[in-house]
Amino acid sequence: MQYGDVHLGRALRIADVLEFLRRAGLDPDAVQLTDPAQVDWRDGGPERWGT
């Protein structure tokens, strides 16, 4: 997962995404994971995770 130019780590499940958002100083409740203007999903998405 990346925030701006900073690599935060690899998210393997939605809980990882929420934790990375917290670490970046963002409020996970304020981020709409299904909004493409806020999140650029690659190789998956909020409903689909790679193996």
C-alpha positions in Angstrom: 0.0 0.0 0.0 1.3 3.5 -0.8 0.2 6.9 0.5 1.6 9.6 -1.8 5.2 8.6 -2.3 5.5 6.6 0.9 5.3 2.8 0.8 3.3 1.7 3.9 3.4 -2.1 3.3 1.4 -4.9 1.6 -2.2 -5.2 2.6 -3.4 -8.8 2.6 -6.9 -8.0 4.0 -9.1 -5.1 4.7 -7.9 -4.8 8.3 -4.4 -4.1 6.9 -5.7 -1.3 4.8 -7.4 0.3 7.8 -4.3 0.0 9.9 -2.1 1.6 7.2 -4.6 4.4 6.9 -4.3 5.0 10.7 -0.5 4.9 10.5 -0.6 7.5 7.8 -2.5 9.8 10.1 -5.8 9.3 8.3 -9.2 8.5 9.8 -10.2 5.2 8.3 -13.9 6.0 8.8 -13.5 9.1 6.5 -12.0 7.1 3.6 -14.5 5.5 1.2 -12.6 2.4 0.0 -15.0 2.1 -3.0 -14.4 5.7 -4.2 -11.8 5.6 -7.0 -11.0 9.3 -6.3 -9.7 8.2 -2.9 -8.3 4.7 -3.5 -6.5 3.3 -6.5 -6.8 -0.4 -6.2 -4.4 -2.7 -8.0 -4.7 -6.4 -8.4 -7.8 -6.5 -6.3 -10.2 -4.2 -4.5 -12.2 -3.8 -1.4 -14.3 -6.9 -2.2 -11.6 -9.0 -4.0 -8.2 -10.0 -2.6 -5.5 -11.9 -4.5 -4.0 -15.1 -3.2 
